[in-house]
Amino acid sequence: MLDLVKVALRVTSTAYDTELNQLIAAALADLGITDIVADKTEVSSTDPLIKQAVITYCAMRFGQRDDYDRLKAAYDEQKAQMAMSSRYTRWRNT
């Protein structure tokens, strides 16, 4: 996931790896607050929607962004859409 985030943020140095790894962990934890589980068997950190949400979160939080509000709105929308799907949450219709 780190390499994916670095490419998306146009980061080529390893100088920010610790910070970016922390942001990735924070993004996954934040998704978990909404009951979105990125480590379910059928939904993993390789899922394109999870990856995009993590990238958006990292872009929003990394550095001083002029487009923070736009990125925050995009991330919140991504999270809300996944939270409405049983594919991405702990709850299931049985």
C-alpha positions in Angstrom: 0.0 0.0 0.0 2.9 2.4 0.7 4.2 2.2 -2.8 0.7 2.9 -4.2 0.3 5.9 -1.9 3.7 7.3 -2.8 3.0 7.1 -6.5 -0.4 8.8 -6.1 1.2 11.6 -4.0 4.2 11.8 -6.4 6.7 11.1 -3.6 9.9 9.5 -4.8 12.0 9.7 -1.6 11.9 7.3 1.3 12.2 10.3 3.7 8.4 10.3 4.3 7.8 6.5 4.5 7.3 6.6 8.3 4.7 9.4 8.0 3.0 7.8 5.1 2.8 4.4 6.8 1.2 6.1 9.8 -1.3 7.9 7.5 -2.2 4.5 5.9 -2.8 2.9 9.3 -4.8 5.9 10.3 -6.9 5.7 7.2 -7.7 2.1 7.7 -8.5 2.8 11.4 -10.8 5.6 10.4 -12.6 3.4 8.0 -13.0 0.9 10.8 -14.7 3.5 13.0 -17.5 3.5 10.4 -17.6 -0.3 10.6 -15.8 -0.6 7.2 -13.4 -3.5 7.4 -10.5 -3.5 5.1 -9.2 -6.9 6.3 -12.3 -9.1 5.7 -11.6 -12.2 3.7 -13.5 -10.9 0.6 -12.5 -7.3 1.1 -8.8 -6.5 1.6 -6.4 -3.6 1.2 -6.1 -4.8 -2.4 -9.8 -3.8 -3.1 -9.9 -0.8 -5.4 -12.4 1.2 -3.3 -10.4 0.7 -0.1 -7.2 1.6 -1.9 -8.7 4.8 -3.3 -10.1 5.8 0.1 -6.7 5.3 1.7 -5.0 7.4 -1.1 -7.6 10.2 -0.7 -7.1 10.2 3.1 -3.3 10.3 2.7 -3.5 13.1 0.1 -5.8 15.0 2.4 -3.5 14.7 5.5 0.0 14.8 3.9 1.6 18.2 4.0 -0.2 21.5 3.8 -2.9 21.1 1.1 -4.7 23.9 -0.6 -7.4 21.5 -1.6 -8.0 20.0 1.8 -11.7 20.7 1.8 -12.2 19.1 -1.6 -10.2 16.0 -0.5 -12.1 15.8 2.8 -15.4 15.9 1.0 -14.3 13.2 -1.5 -13.0 11.0 1.4 -16.2 11.4 3.4 -18.3 10.5 0.3 -16.1 7.4 -0.4 -16.4 6.3 3.3 -20.2 6.9 3.3 -20.7 4.9 0.2 -18.8 1.9 1.5 -20.5 2.1 4.9 -23.9 1.6 3.1 -22.7 -1.7 1.6 -22.7 -5.0 3.4 -19.6 -5.9 1.3 -17.6 -3.4 3.3 -19.1 -3.6 6.7 -19.2 -6.1 9.6 -23.0 -6.4 9.4 -24.5 -8.9 7.0 -28.1 -9.8 6.0 -28.5 -13.5 6.9 
